[in-house]
């Protein structure tokens, strides 16, 4: 669990560092892409009130539940500390890479350019992020990433994460927070993070184990054997 706050501090550092430079704004280019227009968002945001409210709850609360619930499942229920650490490292790597991308270039959210309405309207959400952090959508990337990590899990729990991996990206569009392009790149980003070589994950896992007094060194071969058994 040490990795998570450290990663978030690093994310915050990149966010504040980005204030010192002027990133390239690609919004005008994105507006030329199909579905990146007011007609698309007017259709989405004209859905019945109860559907809008449902997706607002998904956007605001389900994303956090997806991340914490997924890690907590492996950490507390399954007591698979390696798996929980691998997920945490994937999240940290995602913050680091996405943070660098957002520092170089930005895209304004649909509601910022009048293409959509901000149906979230929660100012506290922008304390640790900004609405110009669009491509890739981390709401999409991390929900899909969690679904990928659960795909070999026996039982029905994986279907909960499959469902969240679909609903959360849709919620980002209906809430006017992200573009279709952000969702697509978020899905690709999730696959990239999931398929990163796990050597660095194992090294971090072994370092944390050593610091906590657990001196067994987990090898890459052991990890492959564990994953093959799950399949």
N, C-alpha and C positions, 0 to 999 in steps of 0.2 A: 504493500500500500504506500510505501515511501515514494515510489515512482510517480504516482498520480499527482500529488501536490507539487512535486518538483517540475513535472511537465507543465502543469498549469502556470507556475511561476515563470517558466521559460516562455510560454505563450503570451503571458502578460508583458514580459520584457520586449518581445517582438512587436507587440501592439503599440507600446509606448515609443519604441525606437522608430516605428513607422511615422510618428508625428514629426520627426526631425527631417524627413525627406519628402519629396513630392512624387508619389507613385504615378505611373501612367494610367490614365482613366480610359477604359475601353468601352464605356457605356454606349457611345454613339455607334460603334461597330456592331455591338450586340443587338441594338434596336432594329437592325436590318435583317435579322434572322427570323424565319417563320415562327409564329406563336409568341414572339416577344413584342406583343402589342396590346393595346387597351381592349380590343374586341375579345381576345382570349381571356383576359383577366375579368372583364365585365361578365362574361359567361360564367366563370368559376365563382365569382363573388355575388352572383345573383341566385345562388342556390338557397333553398329554404333555411330559415334561421337556425333550426335545430341541427342541420347538417353543418352549418358554419360553426356553431358552438362546439359540436363534437370535434371538428378538426382543430379548433383553437385549443381545446383540452389536450388533443394529441400533440400539437406543436409545443405547447408550454410545459406539459407534465410528462407525456409518454416518452419523450426523448431521454429525459433524465432517468426515468424508471427503466428504460431499455438498457442504458449503460450500467447503472448501479446494480440493477437486477441481474444482468448477465454476469458481471464480475462477482457479485455476491453469491450467485448460484454455484460457481466453481470454487469460490473461496470458502464458503460456509457449508453449503449442502454437500457438494461433491468432494470438498477438501482436496481439490486438484490445484495445488498452489502453482505448479508450472503453467497450467492453462490460464489461470487468472493473471499471472505475470506476463504471459505472452500477449494477452488482450491489452493489458495496461501499456506495455511497450509499443504495441501497434497504435494505441491512442496517442501516446507521446510522440511517436514518429510522425503521426498525422498532423499534430499541432505544429511540430517543427517545420515540416515541409510546407504545409498550408500557410504558416506564418511568414515564411520566406516569400511565397507567391504573393500574398496580400501586401507585403512590403514593396514588391516590385511594381505590381499593377493592381488596380481596383476596378470594380464595377458597381455602380449605384443600384440599390434595390429597386424593384418595380414601383413601390410606393413613393420613392424619393423623386422619381421623374414623372409622376402623375399618371403612370400607366395603370396602376392599381391603387387600392386603398390599404392602409396599414390596419389590418383587422386585429392585430395583436395589441398594439397600443400600450405596451408595458415598458416604460422608460428604463426601469431597473435592468432590463435585459441587455442594455448597451453599456453596462459598467465594464464588463470583461470581453466585450466584442463590439463590432461596429457593423452597421448595415451595408457598408461598402465591402465587407468580407464575403464575397458572393461565390466566386469560382475557385475551387469546388465548394459545393454546399456540404458543410460538415454535419449538418442534421442528416442529410442523405447518406453521406459517406459512412458515418459511424453506425447508423441504424442498419445499413446493408452489411457493414463489417461484422456486427454482432450476429446477424442472420447467418453469415458465412461460417462464423466460429461455432454455431450451434447445428450446422447441417448434418454432422455425424453423430449428434447426440440421440441416443435411443429414447423412445417414448414420444409423447405429444408436445413436450415443452418447446421443441424446435419450431413448431407451427406458430407459437405465440410470437417468436422473434421473426419468423417469416412475415407474419401479418404486420408487425411494427415496421419491418423493412419496406413495406409497401405504403402503409398509411402515413408514416412520418414524411417521406418525400412529397406525397400528395399534399399534405398539410402546409408545407413550405410554399407551395404554389397558391393554394386557396387563401392563405393569410397575406399574400402579396409581398412575401419576404424574399423569394428567390425566383429566378428565371428557369425555364425549361433546360437551358444549357447548363445551369448550375447543377440541376438534378442529374443530368446525364454525366457530367464530369465527376460529380460526387460518387456515382455508381462505379465509374472507372477507377476513381481514386481508392474506393473500398477494395476492389479487386487487387489493385497494386499493393496496398498495405498488407492485405491478407497473404499475398504471395511473396512478400519479402523473405529473403533467406533468414532462417531463425537462429543463426549462429549468435548474432548480437543479443537476441532475446535470452538465449541460454547463458551467455556470459553475465548478463545483468542478473539473471535469476541466481546463478551460482555465487555472484558477489554478495547479493542480499542474503542468501542462505548462510554464507560464511560470516557475515556481520552479525547475523542473528544467532550464531553458534551451531548451525547445522552444516557439518563439514563434508557431507556427501556431494560430490561433483556430478551433476547430471550431464550426460554426454548427448551429442546429436543423435547417436544411434539409439539410445534409450528413448528419445523423443519419437523417433520414427516407429519404433516398436509399439509404443503407447498408442500412436495415431492409427497404426494398422489394426490393432486390436479393436479399436472403436468402430472401424469400418466393417 
